[in-house]
Amino acid sequence: MKPFGDRRARVRYEVVGALFGVLELAEPAHVINISTTGALITSPQPVPVGSSQPVLFTVDGKQVPMSVTVRRVQRIEGGETPQFHVGVEFVSSPEALIRSIGLDTEPSGN
């Protein structure tokens, strides 16, 4: 007979070591500043510094997927709902994104 406090239907297994997990959140964020190497965005959720994140930018009505690495997170004080400035570094910069911010053209000689 099982002890009174142990009412499990199945045997539990002990896990030793770190486990890998994935959490996917689809939160809209607003771009404050952008360049060919990274961006500063405002997000309603904090993101772990050093983590790799998939991001979808909307450029000319089309979604441009890319990977970023979070480099800095800072809470924005004030306001009723929490907001965070998140500095991200692009792992790669798609051509559509570079063209949309106008940094693929040579400076004029004027």
N, C-alpha and C positions, 0 to 999 in steps of 0.2 A: 504494500500500500504506500502511495506517495505521501510525503509530509503535507500537512494542511496548507502551508504557505506556498507550495510549489504546485500550481494547477496548469502547467503547460501541457498542451496536447502533443507537442513534438519536442525532440531533443534540440537544445541550443548548442551552437558551435562557437568556440572562442576564436576570435580573429586576432592574429598577431601581426602588427605592422600597420602601415598606412594603407588606406583604401582610396581609390580614385573615384571621384564623383563628378557629375556634370549638372549644372543648374543653368537653365536658359530662361532669361527674362527679356521680354520685349517691351522696353520702356522708351518712349520718345525722349529725345534730347535735342537741345538747341545749340548750334555752332556759334561760338562767340568770335573765334579767330581761327584761321586755317592757313597752312602753308603746304609746301610739297613734302615736308618731313613730319608734320603732325598737326594737331588741332587742340583747341581749348573748347570744351563743351560744358553746358549746364545740364545736370542730370538730377532727377528726383531720388536716385539711389546712389549710395557710395559704392565704389568698385575697389577691390583690393589692389594696392600698388604692386607693380611687378607682374600682374596677371596678364595673360593674352586674352583678348576679347574679339569676337566677330562683330563687325559694325556694318550697317547698311546706310550709305549716304544716298540721298535723293538728289540726282543731278539732271536737270532738264526733264524732270518727270520720270526718269528711269532710276531704278535702284542699283547702286554700285556697291557690291560686297567687298570688304577688305578686312584684314586682320590688323589689330593695333595692340600695342603694349602700353599699359597704364603706367605713367611715370609720376603723377602727382594727383592727390585728391585733397580738396580743402572745402570745408563746410562754409556756406554763405550765411552769415549772421543776419537776423531779421527775417520778417515774413512769417506767415502762419504755418506753411508747410516746409519741411526741410528741403534744401537745395544744395547741390555740390558742384564746385568747379572741378572738372576732371581733365587733366592734361594727358594726352595720348600721343604716342609716337607711331607713325605708320610703319608696318613691317614692309609693305610695298605700296607704291603710289600708282594706281591705275591711270592710264592715259586720259580717260574721261574726266577724272577728278582734276588732273593737272590742267587740262584744257579749260575746264569750267571756272577755275580761279585765275586764269589768264597768265600763268607763270611759264607757259611753254614758248612764249614769243620772245624774240630778241629785243632788247631795249632800242628805241629809235636813236638815231644819231643827232637829233635836234637839240 
